[in-house]
Amino acid sequence: MKKLFIIGTGRNGSKLTGKILGTAINKKNRFGEIHHGLKPIFFRDVYLEKISKSNAIRKFKISRDKAIENLSGEIYTEKNHLVVPILECVCEAYPDALFLYVYRYPKDIIRSLYSRNVYTGDKNVYEEGRLEPNKSDKYYKLWANMNKFEKVCWYVSTMMFMCDNFLKNLDNDSYRIISYNDFVKDHSLFVPIFDWLSLDFDIKKIDKILSVQIGSSARSKSELNFKVNNSKIKNTPHWNKWSDKQNEIYRRFFDE
């Protein structure tokens, strides 16, 4: 059974990508953001080197083998940005794993994340497992005094770097990259992805998925090419209205 991991930063369009691929994949073989007994703090602690690589590989493989054992079909698909800090462990557990990286313009990701309750100290399973700098990171000692915007910029830049750094060491046949910003405008960009996975591409099914997609909660109706549930739109100010300070912080992390 092929094992496909849809990766990215979170808020990058991976959920929509999973739904689009799901038009050709048995629903029983398609998962959203799942833990299988491994809470978000597990992935963070591997990154912080609180859990050894060998132990991480063992626990990850046990959890996924258990999830897959009763499945049928040809592809197991997991949309889960939590695995990004342990991608090397995923490869060790499953040497034949495939990876689809969904790229999205970083300012859009930051805007979407900043509209949510991230890095607020809230007590919930996601915030307790939220990524933070390890001891080798230059922001490790500065972290406690960084504001939410700085932390979100750090997170997005770190996650994007980890994805890029991981993929450049893979064989070309093991991964593909697709742009969220592009595929919402041109659905045919999925054709080579479906070919790579040996799946049947049906533009009508994909158009149907996009016709009910609400998009990022940080976006306004005028920015979307598909229907919007207005009750879920937060109308967070666009990044072209960021303050000079916010733009300076962004450039610090992204060298733009």
C-alpha positions as CSV (number, residue, x, y, z in Angstrom):
1,M,0.0,0.0,0.0
2,K,1.4,3.4,-1.0
3,K,1.7,5.8,1.9
4,L,1.3,9.5,1.1
5,F,1.9,12.3,3.5
6,I,0.6,15.7,2.6
7,I,2.9,18.2,4.4
8,G,3.3,21.9,4.9
9,T,3.1,24.5,7.6
10,G,-0.6,24.2,8.5
11,R,-3.0,26.9,7.1
12,N,-1.4,26.1,3.7
13,G,-4.2,24.5,1.9
14,S,-3.4,20.9,2.8
15,K,-6.9,20.1,3.9
16,L,-8.3,21.2,0.5
17,T,-5.5,19.2,-1.2
18,G,-6.6,16.1,0.8
19,K,-10.2,16.6,-0.3
20,I,-9.2,16.9,-3.9
21,L,-7.1,13.8,-3.9
22,G,-10.0,12.1,-2.0
23,T,-12.1,12.3,-5.1
24,A,-10.1,9.3,-6.4
25,I,-9.2,7.6,-3.1
26,N,-11.3,5.3,-1.0
27,K,-12.6,7.4,2.0
28,K,-11.4,4.6,4.4
29,N,-7.9,5.2,3.2
30,R,-8.0,9.0,3.7
31,F,-7.3,10.8,7.0
32,G,-7.3,14.3,8.1
33,E,-4.9,15.7,10.8
34,I,-4.6,12.6,13.0
35,H,-2.5,11.6,15.9
36,H,-3.1,7.8,16.2
37,G,-2.2,8.0,19.9
38,L,0.6,10.5,19.3
39,K,-0.4,13.9,20.7
40,P,1.0,17.1,19.2
41,I,3.5,17.4,22.1
42,F,5.2,14.2,20.9
43,F,6.2,15.8,17.6
44,R,7.3,18.9,19.4
45,D,9.4,16.9,21.9
46,V,11.2,15.0,19.1
47,Y,12.1,18.4,17.6
48,L,13.3,19.6,21.0
49,E,15.4,16.4,21.3
50,K,13.5,15.3,24.4
51,I,12.7,12.0,22.6
52,S,15.4,10.1,20.8
53,K,15.2,9.6,17.0
54,S,15.1,5.8,17.4
55,N,12.3,6.0,19.9
56,A,10.4,8.4,17.6
57,I,10.7,6.1,14.6
58,R,9.5,3.1,16.7
59,K,6.5,4.9,18.1
60,F,5.5,6.5,14.8
61,K,5.7,3.2,12.9
62,I,3.6,1.4,15.6
63,S,1.0,4.1,15.5
64,R,0.6,4.1,11.7
65,D,0.8,0.4,11.3
66,K,-2.1,0.1,13.7
67,A,-4.1,2.6,11.7
68,I,-3.4,1.0,8.4
69,E,-3.8,-2.7,9.3
70,N,-7.6,-2.8,8.6
71,L,-7.5,-0.6,5.5
72,S,-8.1,-1.8,2.0
73,G,-7.1,-0.1,-1.3
74,E,-3.9,1.1,-2.7
75,I,-3.1,4.4,-1.0
76,Y,-3.0,5.5,2.7
77,T,-3.2,9.3,2.8
78,E,-2.4,11.5,5.8
79,K,-2.7,15.2,5.9
80,N,-0.7,16.2,8.9
81,H,1.7,19.2,9.3
82,L,2.7,17.9,12.8
83,V,5.0,15.3,11.1
84,V,7.2,18.0,9.5
85,P,9.7,18.2,12.5
86,I,10.1,14.4,12.3
87,L,10.1,13.8,8.5
88,E,13.4,12.0,8.6
89,C,11.8,9.6,11.1
90,V,8.8,9.1,8.8
91,C,11.3,8.1,6.0
92,E,13.1,5.7,8.4
93,A,9.8,4.1,9.4
94,Y,8.5,3.9,5.8
95,P,11.4,4.1,3.2
96,D,8.9,4.0,0.3
97,A,6.7,6.9,1.7
98,L,5.6,9.6,-0.7
99,F,5.4,13.3,0.2
100,L,3.3,16.1,-1.3
101,Y,4.3,19.5,-0.1
102,V,1.6,22.1,-0.5
103,Y,3.3,25.5,-0.8
104,R,1.4,28.7,0.1
105,Y,2.7,32.3,0.1
106,P,4.1,32.8,3.6
107,K,2.4,36.1,4.2
108,D,-1.0,34.4,3.6
109,I,-0.1,31.6,6.1
110,I,1.1,34.2,8.7
111,R,-2.1,36.1,8.3
112,S,-4.2,33.0,8.7
113,L,-2.3,31.8,11.7
114,Y,-2.2,35.2,13.4
115,S,-6.0,35.3,13.2
116,R,-6.2,32.2,15.4
117,N,-5.3,31.5,19.0
118,V,-1.8,30.4,18.5
119,Y,1.1,31.2,20.9
120,T,-1.3,32.6,23.4
121,G,-0.6,30.2,26.2
122,D,-4.0,28.6,26.0
123,K,-4.3,25.2,27.7
124,N,-5.3,22.8,24.9
125,V,-3.7,19.8,23.2
126,Y,-2.5,21.9,20.2
127,E,-1.0,24.8,22.1
128,E,0.7,22.6,24.5
129,G,2.3,20.9,21.5
130,R,3.1,24.1,19.6
131,L,6.6,24.2,18.1
132,E,9.1,26.4,19.8
133,P,12.9,26.9,19.2
134,N,15.3,24.2,20.2
135,K,18.7,25.0,21.9
136,S,20.5,25.3,18.5
137,D,18.1,28.0,17.3
138,K,19.3,31.6,17.5
139,Y,15.8,32.6,18.9
140,Y,16.0,30.1,21.7
141,K,17.0,32.6,24.4
142,L,14.8,35.4,22.9
143,W,11.6,33.3,22.7
144,A,10.1,34.3,26.1
145,N,10.2,38.0,25.1
146,M,9.0,37.6,21.5
147,N,5.4,38.8,20.7
148,K,2.8,36.7,18.9
149,F,3.5,38.1,15.5
150,E,7.2,37.3,15.8
151,K,6.5,33.8,17.0
152,V,4.1,33.1,14.1
153,C,6.8,34.4,11.7
154,W,9.4,32.2,13.3
155,Y,7.1,29.1,13.1
156,V,6.2,29.6,9.4
157,S,9.8,30.2,8.4
158,T,11.0,27.3,10.4
159,M,8.4,24.9,9.1
160,M,9.0,26.0,5.5
161,F,12.8,25.6,5.9
162,M,12.3,22.0,7.3
163,C,10.1,21.1,4.4
164,D,12.5,22.5,1.8
165,N,15.6,21.0,3.5
166,F,13.9,17.6,3.7
167,L,12.7,17.4,0.1
168,K,16.0,18.4,-1.4
169,N,17.5,15.2,-0.1
170,L,14.8,12.9,-1.5
171,D,14.7,11.2,-4.9
172,N,12.6,13.1,-7.4
173,D,10.1,10.2,-7.6
174,S,9.4,10.4,-3.8
175,Y,7.9,13.9,-3.7
176,R,5.9,16.6,-5.5
177,I,5.3,20.2,-4.8
178,I,2.1,22.1,-5.6
179,S,1.1,25.7,-4.9
180,Y,-2.1,26.5,-3.2
181,N,-2.1,30.0,-4.6
182,D,-1.9,28.6,-8.1
183,F,-4.1,25.5,-7.9
184,V,-7.2,27.4,-6.6
185,K,-7.1,29.3,-9.9
186,D,-6.0,26.5,-12.2
187,H,-7.3,23.1,-11.1
188,S,-5.5,21.3,-14.0
189,L,-2.3,21.7,-12.0
190,F,-3.4,18.6,-10.2
191,V,-3.1,16.5,-13.3
192,P,0.6,15.6,-12.9
193,I,0.0,14.9,-9.2
194,F,-2.8,12.4,-10.0
195,D,-0.6,10.9,-12.7
196,W,2.3,10.5,-10.2
197,L,-0.1,8.7,-7.8
198,S,-1.7,6.6,-10.6
199,L,-5.1,8.1,-9.8
200,D,-8.0,9.0,-12.1
201,F,-8.3,12.8,-12.5
202,D,-11.9,14.0,-12.7
203,I,-12.2,17.8,-13.1
204,K,-16.0,17.7,-12.4
205,K,-15.5,16.1,-9.0
206,I,-12.7,18.5,-8.2
207,D,-14.9,21.5,-9.3
208,K,-17.6,20.2,-7.0
209,I,-15.2,20.1,-4.0
210,L,-14.1,23.7,-4.7
211,S,-17.6,24.9,-5.1
212,V,-18.3,24.3,-1.4
213,Q,-14.9,25.2,-0.1
214,I,-15.0,28.1,2.4
215,G,-11.3,28.9,2.2
216,S,-9.1,30.4,4.9
217,S,-11.0,32.0,7.8
218,A,-8.6,34.9,7.5
219,R,-9.6,35.8,4.0
220,S,-12.4,38.1,2.8
221,K,-15.0,37.1,0.3
222,S,-13.5,39.2,-2.5
223,E,-10.3,37.3,-2.3
224,L,-11.8,33.8,-2.8
225,N,-12.6,32.1,-6.1
226,F,-15.1,29.8,-4.5
227,K,-18.1,30.1,-2.2
228,V,-17.7,31.5,1.3
229,N,-19.5,30.8,4.6
230,N,-19.6,34.4,5.8
231,S,-20.1,33.3,9.4
232,K,-16.6,31.8,9.4
233,I,-14.8,34.7,7.8
234,K,-12.8,36.8,10.3
235,N,-11.8,39.6,7.9
236,T,-8.4,39.8,9.4
237,P,-6.6,42.8,7.9
238,H,-4.7,41.9,4.7
239,W,-0.9,41.8,4.9
240,N,-0.7,44.9,2.7
241,K,-2.0,46.7,5.7
242,W,0.7,45.5,8.1
243,S,2.5,48.1,10.1
244,D,6.1,49.1,9.4
245,K,7.1,47.2,12.4
246,Q,5.3,44.0,11.3
247,N,6.9,44.3,7.8
248,E,10.3,44.7,9.4
249,I,9.7,41.6,11.5
250,Y,8.6,39.6,8.4
251,R,11.7,40.6,6.5
252,R,13.9,39.5,9.4
253,F,12.6,36.0,9.1
254,F,12.1,35.8,5.3
255,D,14.9,38.0,3.9
256,E,12.5,39.9,1.6
